[in-house]
Amino acid sequence: MRMSENRELKTRIIIAIILLAISAVLVTAGVMRGEVFIVFTKAVHICLECIGLG
């Protein structure tokens, strides 16, 4: 493995870890705000409308 390939791989791994951490923080914030219930309620309404019951 060349030096530039090794650096590129490390950069990609660091970016992936940073994005994973940011997404975990945002999911946690959404759960703490009670948005899980809102999302599930909207999903149920959409599904019921798709099958013609809503």
C-alpha positions in Angstrom: 0.0 0.0 0.0 1.4 3.4 -1.0 1.6 6.3 1.4 -1.2 8.3 -0.4 -3.5 5.3 -0.4 -2.9 4.8 3.3 -3.7 8.5 4.0 -6.8 8.4 1.8 -8.0 5.3 3.7 -7.4 7.0 7.1 -9.3 10.2 5.9 -12.3 8.1 4.8 -12.4 6.3 8.1 -12.2 9.6 10.1 -15.0 11.1 8.0 -17.1 8.0 8.5 -16.6 8.1 12.2 -17.4 11.8 12.4 -20.6 11.4 10.4 -21.6 8.4 12.6 -21.1 10.5 15.7 -23.1 13.4 14.3 -26.0 11.2 13.3 -26.0 9.5 16.8 -26.2 12.9 18.4 -29.1 14.0 16.2 -31.0 10.8 16.7 -30.5 11.1 20.5 -31.7 14.7 20.3 -34.8 13.6 18.4 -35.6 10.9 20.9 -35.2 13.3 23.8 -37.6 15.8 22.2 -40.3 13.1 21.8 -40.2 13.1 18.0 -40.2 9.3 17.8 -44.0 9.3 18.5 -44.6 12.0 15.9 -42.7 10.1 13.2 -44.5 6.8 14.0 -47.9 8.5 14.0 -47.2 10.0 10.6 -46.0 6.7 9.3 -49.2 5.0 10.4 -51.3 7.6 8.7 -49.4 7.3 5.5 -49.6 3.5 5.5 -53.3 3.5 6.2 -53.8 6.0 3.4 -51.9 3.8 1.0 -54.1 0.8 1.6 -57.2 2.9 1.5 -58.2 2.9 5.2 -57.2 6.5 6.1 
